[in-house]
Amino acid sequence: MLHMPRQARIDAPGALHHIIARGIDRCKIFRDDADHDDFLQRLAKLLPETETRCYAWALIPNHFHLLLKTGNVPVASIMRRLLTGYAAGFNRRHRRSGHLFQNRYKSILCQEDAYLTELVRYIHLNPLRARIVRDLETLETYPYAGHSVLMGKQKIGWQSADSVLTLFGSKLTHARNKYHDFVAEVVEQGRRPELVGGGLIRSAGGWSGVQQIRKAGIFQKSDERILGDSSFVESVLAEAEENIASRYVLKSKGIDLPRLQRIAAALTDISPEALAGPSKSRNIVKARILVCYWAARDLGLTMTDIARHLKISVPTVSIAVKKGETLVREEGLLLQDHLNVNI
């Protein structure tokens, strides 16, 4: 059998991602309340630390859904920390060994303005579709999905409930009622294949509308990693391909973290070795910001790898990358303009 190569994940700062991760061989990844609580505690630490917003979530015995808007930490880094840490704890608690999750979770980059509320509704109805709860009223008090938070039945600081509710009204009670009615409209619906990637557009009339378009011989730009209209899909793919091509060129020229360190050090008149560690010297901080930004944005390196190399924390790298956006823009410090600096 011929296997197609896996496509690269698509990510961007501030991107909206629908994440789906399943247990290996359909095994349960949540066996009891201790499992649920451990998973939620990890989210409570990881999401604020990485400045990642969570708009919706649902934990099902053999899989989970998250709707995340990333900050400066790539979604791949967030998921690596979450899945690795949780799997290790799960194996200790249940005295098992080996992989817990399928090797590759599904990450769908979504067009926020067109799909945010649809995805919140779809994800929060998962416990009902899975028959974990019997009806919408019971779902309101189910502690392992974000619907209860939006309905005011439980408080979770890391869930961006206000950001969702403001889309339904400016007054809290009215917004909750509108959100409730919005969810109730589709309680009888089953799975929504048009909401799990493929670049389909809502204006086509949903899944049935898309099928009719295809029967007519009209094809839209489509990619299973993206959910949005054709122009959104095309722009995301163009940017992703440009970034991948740029990273390939840089790596082919031998541009790596030590090289970035030497370039930044030369531009700020310090020694490359001074960059490693927590020094607050103005020039060292500036050079460290440049290295973190270039490494994350231009080379596509993970925050964890950058932090390990520079002997600083992942949150420090995240803050540096964010500051780097302004620094590079205001001072014209694009990496490609300084590859030939005397080092």
N, C-alpha and C positions, 0 to 999 in steps of 0.2 A: 504494500500500500504506500502511495506517495504522500508524504506529509508536507504541508505548506509551512514555510518558516513563520514563526510568530512575529506579529507586527509590533513595532515599538510602542510603548505607552505614550500617550499624548498628554502634556501637562503645560500649565502656564500659571504665573502668579495671579491670584484672584479668580481662578477657574472654579466652576461648579462641577462637582463629580458625584455621580451615583455609583457607589461601591457595593458590590455583591460578593460575599465570600462564603464558600460552602465547605462542609466537612468532607474529608477524603472518603471516597466510597459511600457517600451519603450518610456518614456516621454523625451522631449527635455531637455538637460542639458545646451545647449547654445542657447539662444533665440535671442540675439542681440550682437552687437560689445562690449558692456560693459561687458557681460559675458565672451566673448573670452579674452578681455584685462585683466580682473581680474584673470582669470585662468593663463594666461601667466606671469603676474606679480608675482603670487605666485611661479611659477616655477623659475622665475628669482631670487627670494630670496632663495628658498629652495634648489635648486640643488647646487649652489656654497657653501652654508653653510654646506651641508652634503657631499661635495666632490663627488657628483654624476655626471657622464657624461651622456649626452643625445645625442644619435646618430640619432634618427628619432622621429618624432611626427606628429600627425594629429588630428585635432578637427573636428568632425562630429556632426550635431545637437543633436543626441541622444547617442553618445558615443565618446570615444577618445582612441588613441593608443599612447604609449610611448615606446621607446627602450632605456632602462637605463642600465648603468654599475655602480653598487654600489661601494661606497668607504667603510668606516667602519660603516656606518649607515645602518641597515637592511632595505630592500625594504618595509617591513611592516610598519616600523616607518615613512618612507617617505610618503607612500600612506595614512597613517592615518592622518598625518598633512595636506596633500594636499586636500584630499576629505572632511575632516571635516570642514576645513576653507572655502573651496570653497562653500560647501553646505550651510553653515550659511550665507555667503554673498549673494548667489543666492536667498535664501528664503527672506532675507531682501529686496533685490531689487525688487522682484516680489510679495512681500506680500503673501507668501505661507508658509505652515508649513509641517512638516513631512519629511520622508526620500526622498532624491533626487536620490541616486544611488542604484542599486541592492545591496543586502547585501554583496555579495562577488565578488570583481573584479577578473579577471583572470590574473594570473601571471605565465609566462612560462619561466623557466630557460633555456637558449640557449647555445649551443656550439658555441663559438664566431668565431673561424677560419672558420668553415664550413658554417655558416648562417648569418654572420653580413651583408654583402652586399645584400643578398637575402631579409632579413627582412627590411633593409632600403628602398629598392625598393618597397616591398609589402606595407609597412606602408604609404609611400609617395604617392602611387597611390590610396589611399582610397577616397579622395575627388572626383577623376575622376570616380571611380566605383560607388560612391554614387550619381553621376550626380550633384554634387555641382558646378563643373567646366565642361566645354564642351569638352576640349581637353588638350593635353599636354602643348601647348603653354600658355593657360590660367592658368594651374596649376603652371607655373613658377612664376606667380605674385600673386598667392593665398596666403594671409598673414597668414593663420591659419594652415599651414603645413610646415614641414622643407625642402621640396623640393626647395622652393624659396630661402632659405638660401644657399643651396648647389649650386644653379645656380647663386648666387651672386646678386639676386634681392632685398634682404633685409638682414640686419645684426642683429643677435641675439647672444649676448655674451655667453649665457649658452648652446648653441647647439655646440657640438663638430664637427663642419663641417670639419675642417682640418684633423681630424683623419680619417674621411670617405674618403675625396677626395684623400688623399695620397695612398689609396688602388687602385686608378685608374691612378695614374701617379705622377711624382715628380714636374712637371710644372703645375701651376694652370689652365691655359686655356686648356691645353691638358687633364688634369684630369676632368675638367667640361664637356668637349666634350665627353669623354669616359663614364662618369657617365650618361650623357643625352642619349647616344646611348643604354646603358645598361637598362635604364628605358623604353625607347621606344620599346625595343624588346618585352615586354610583355604587352603593353597597352591594347591589345584585350583580355587578360586573365581575367577571373573572380576571384572568391574567390580561395584561395590556402589552402585547408584543411591540406596539408602536412606541412604548416608553422605555425600551431597553436597548437603545442604540439603533443605528442604521441611517441616520440623517433624514428622517421622515419629517414632513411639515404638518403642523396642526391644521393649517388652512386647506390642506388637501381633503379634509373631512375624516380624519382619523385613519385607522387601519383599512377599513373598507374602501375609503376614498383613495388611498394609495394603491390598493389592489386594482381598482377601476382604472387608475392612471396607467398602471403597468400593462393592463390588458389592452389599453389603447396604444401601446407602444411608446409611451412617453416615460423616459427614465430620469430620475432625479440623482443628483450627486449623493452618494451613500457611502458610509463607512461605519462598521459595527462599533467603533470606539467613540462615536460622536452622535449626539442627539440634537438636532437643530435643522433649520431650513437650509436650502442648497447653498446660499451665499455664505452662511455661517460655516458650513462644512468645508467649503472651498477655501475660505480664509484661514481656518484652523489648519487644514492640511498643508496649505502653502507655507504658513509660518513654521509648522513642524518640520517640513522637508528642508526649509531654509536653515533652521537651527541644526538639524542633523548634519546637513552638508557642511555648515560652518565648523561644527565640532570635529568632523572628520578631517577637515583641512588643518585645523589647529593641532590635532593630535599627530597628523602626518608630519608636521614641522617640529615635533618633539616638545610641544607646549604642554607642560604638566605642572603640578603644584609647586615643585621646587623652582621651576623656571618663572612662574608667576611671582613667587616670593622674591626672586632676584630682580625682576623688573620693577615691582612695587618698591623694593628697597632702594633701587637706583633713583627712582623718581622722587623719593622722599628723603634721600641722603642719610640712610641708616644702613646697618649691616643686615643681611638676610636673616642671620641667626637671631637678631633681636625681635623678630616677628613672633617667635614661638613663646607663648606664655601670656600672663595677664597684665603686662605693663600698660600704664595709662599715659605714657609719653605721647604728646600730640602727634608727632610724626609717625611713631609706631602704630598708634591707633588708626591713622589715615591709611598707612600701608596695609594694615590688617583688613580694613574695610575693603580696599581695592582687591586684595587677594581673595577674600570671601566672595565678593560680588562676581569677579571674573570667573572664579572656579565654579560657582553655582550656575551662573547665567551662560557663560561662554563655553565651558567645558562640560557642563551638565553633571558635575560631581555631586554626591550626596552631602547633606549637612554633616552627617556622622563622619564621613571620610575627611572632610575639611577640618572639623573639630579635632579629630584624632591627630591629624598632621600638625596643626598649629598649637596643640595642647591647650585648647580652650573648650568651653561647653557648647553644646548644640544651640541652646538659646542665644548665646553670645554670637554665634555664627549667623543665626536668623536675624538678629538685630543689625549686624554688620551688613548683611545683604540688602536689607531694607534701606539703610543709610547710604549704601553704595549707589542705589538708583539715582538719588539726588546728587551725590558727589560726582559721579561719572558724567551726568548731564550738565551740571553747572560748570565743571572744570574741563570738559572735553576729554575725559580720560578713557576713551574707548580702547579696549585691549588691542584691536587690530592696528591702531595708530602708534602703538609703542612696542611692537614686537622686535624692532631693531635697535631698541635702546641699548646704550653701551653698558654691558654687565660683565 
